[in-house]
Amino acid sequence: MNAVADAITVRGLRKAYGKAFAVDGVDLDVRVGEVFALLGPNGAGKTTTVEILEGFRRRTSGEVAVLGLDPQRADKAWRARVGVVLQSTGEFDDLTAREVVHHFANYYPGAADPDEIITRVGLAEKQHDRTRTLSGGQKRRLDVALGIVGRPELLFLDEPTTGFDPEARREFWAVIRDLRGAGTTILLTTHYLDEAEALADRVGVLAGGRLIAVDTPAQLGGRGQGGATVAWTSADGPKSERTDAPTALVAQLSERFGGEVPGLTVTRPSLEDVYLRMIGSPEEVTAA
Ligand SMILES: Nc1ncnc2c1ncn2[C@@H]1O[C@H](COP(=O)(O)OP(=O)(O)OP(=O)(O)O)[C@@H](O)[C@H]1O
């Protein structure tokens, strides 16, 4: 169907630990050039899935193709095309951040300029510090630098911004948008719904090892259609109404108020609302 082959194709993927299936029949396609965010509660199987795609874990069954190859049989040339940012950072102790990035750049035939990468991830001021002295968020930036210095076609990011302060997250988002703009395919896992919304072309929700939904952030769980809440201020106080036809209600209100509707807002469920509903959060069930 696609003019360009998918970057990742997964069919019937399963992974058992003992008798339990951490991944239990996942089908997934990630298109070339898209940012795909894998969401899901703790233990849903995100890291297991991603590590299988990266070639770091063996699957129990199913078919997997990543950049056209089975990651279990991947060679050095394939590895050079894939960037990986793992959940836990490697320790380089007495090397400086700059030395580590330069060292990693040597592994890749078409590496980016390491100094430019250091600047892009916001580590320029800390580049001469030993990595063991970096803060958690700074170490994470270094992880990201190591993942992208080889100019990968496909980048895996497992919870990339955990431990980042808000400013660092925004800077990281800009780095990801640049990479996307340059044509990099990105698969990321995140617990931050705003991050998925800001970055992802599509999101997939994993729960209990199964992919229960795949859609754009705007459309996930029917978010884009109907189900809006219109709120306004009337003479006797704030009012709100849930409706599947918000435009018609706003038109009625406008007529009633003879123009501007005081305090008018129209809101749809946030990505977090629909996500929590999907994974059956107890809070959401009681709120509904
Ligand atoms: N090496 C392992 N041996 C046994 N069980 C494991 C192993 N790794 C993961 N699991 C189990 O598999 C399930 C999925 O774990 P996984 O790390 O893939 O989840 P996750 O979605 O990435 O979670 P989180 O959001 O907490 O990172 C969990 O129940 C976990 O306990």
The ligand as an SDF file (V2000), in Angstrom:
LIG
                    3D

 31 33  0  0  0  0  0  0  0  0999 V2000
   13.9020  -10.2910   31.9580 N   0  0  0  0  0  0  0  0  0  0  0  0
   12.6640  -10.5130   32.4040 C   0  0  0  0  0  0  0  0  0  0  0  0
   12.3330  -11.6380   33.0370 N   0  0  0  0  0  0  0  0  0  0  0  0
   11.0870  -11.8870   33.4680 C   0  0  0  0  0  0  0  0  0  0  0  0
   10.0530  -11.0190   33.3120 N   0  0  0  0  0  0  0  0  0  0  0  0
   10.3280   -9.8640   32.6920 C   0  0  0  0  0  0  0  0  0  0  0  0
   11.6430   -9.5440   32.1980 C   0  0  0  0  0  0  0  0  0  0  0  0
   11.5900   -8.3250   31.6130 N   0  0  0  0  0  0  0  0  0  0  0  0
   10.3090   -7.9000   31.7290 C   0  0  0  0  0  0  0  0  0  0  0  0
    9.5480   -8.8110   32.3650 N   0  0  0  0  0  0  0  0  0  0  0  0
    8.1130   -8.7100   32.6500 C   0  0  0  0  0  0  0  0  0  0  0  0
    7.4400   -8.4700   31.4350 O   0  0  0  0  0  0  0  0  0  0  0  0
    6.3930   -7.5340   31.5930 C   0  0  0  0  0  0  0  0  0  0  0  0
    6.5820   -6.3760   30.6320 C   0  0  0  0  0  0  0  0  0  0  0  0
    7.7380   -5.6350   31.0180 O   0  0  0  0  0  0  0  0  0  0  0  0
    8.2700   -4.3890   30.1760 P   0  0  0  0  0  0  0  0  0  0  0  0
    9.5410   -3.9270   30.8260 O   0  0  0  0  0  0  0  0  0  0  0  0
    8.3280   -4.7510   28.7490 O   0  0  0  0  0  0  0  0  0  0  0  0
    7.0990   -3.3350   30.4250 O   0  0  0  0  0  0  0  0  0  0  0  0
    7.0330   -1.7780   30.0850 P   0  0  0  0  0  0  0  0  0  0  0  0
    5.7520   -1.5600   29.3740 O   0  0  0  0  0  0  0  0  0  0  0  0
    8.2700   -1.3430   29.3920 O   0  0  0  0  0  0  0  0  0  0  0  0
    6.9620   -1.1500   31.5460 O   0  0  0  0  0  0  0  0  0  0  0  0
    7.5020    0.2730   32.1280 P   0  0  0  0  0  0  0  0  0  0  0  0
    6.5310    1.3020   31.6910 O   0  0  0  0  0  0  0  0  0  0  0  0
    7.4220    0.0300   33.6080 O   0  0  0  0  0  0  0  0  0  0  0  0
    8.9020    0.4720   31.6280 O   0  0  0  0  0  0  0  0  0  0  0  0
    6.4020   -7.1320   33.0500 C   0  0  0  0  0  0  0  0  0  0  0  0
    5.4200   -7.8870   33.7310 O   0  0  0  0  0  0  0  0  0  0  0  0
    7.7860   -7.5180   33.5120 C   0  0  0  0  0  0  0  0  0  0  0  0
    7.7740   -7.8720   34.8790 O   0  0  0  0  0  0  0  0  0  0  0  0
  1  2  1  0
  2  3  1  0
  2  7  2  0
  3  4  2  0
  4  5  1  0
  5  6  2  0
  6  7  1  0
  6 10  1  0
  7  8  1  0
  8  9  2  0
  9 10  1  0
 10 11  1  0
 11 12  1  0
 11 30  1  0
 12 13  1  0
 13 14  1  0
 13 28  1  0
 14 15  1  0
 15 16  1  0
 16 17  2  0
 16 18  1  0
 16 19  1  0
 19 20  1  0
 20 21  2  0
 20 22  1  0
 20 23  1  0
 23 24  1  0
 24 25  2  0
 24 26  1  0
 24 27  1  0
 28 29  1  0
 28 30  1  0
 30 31  1  0
M  END
$$$$
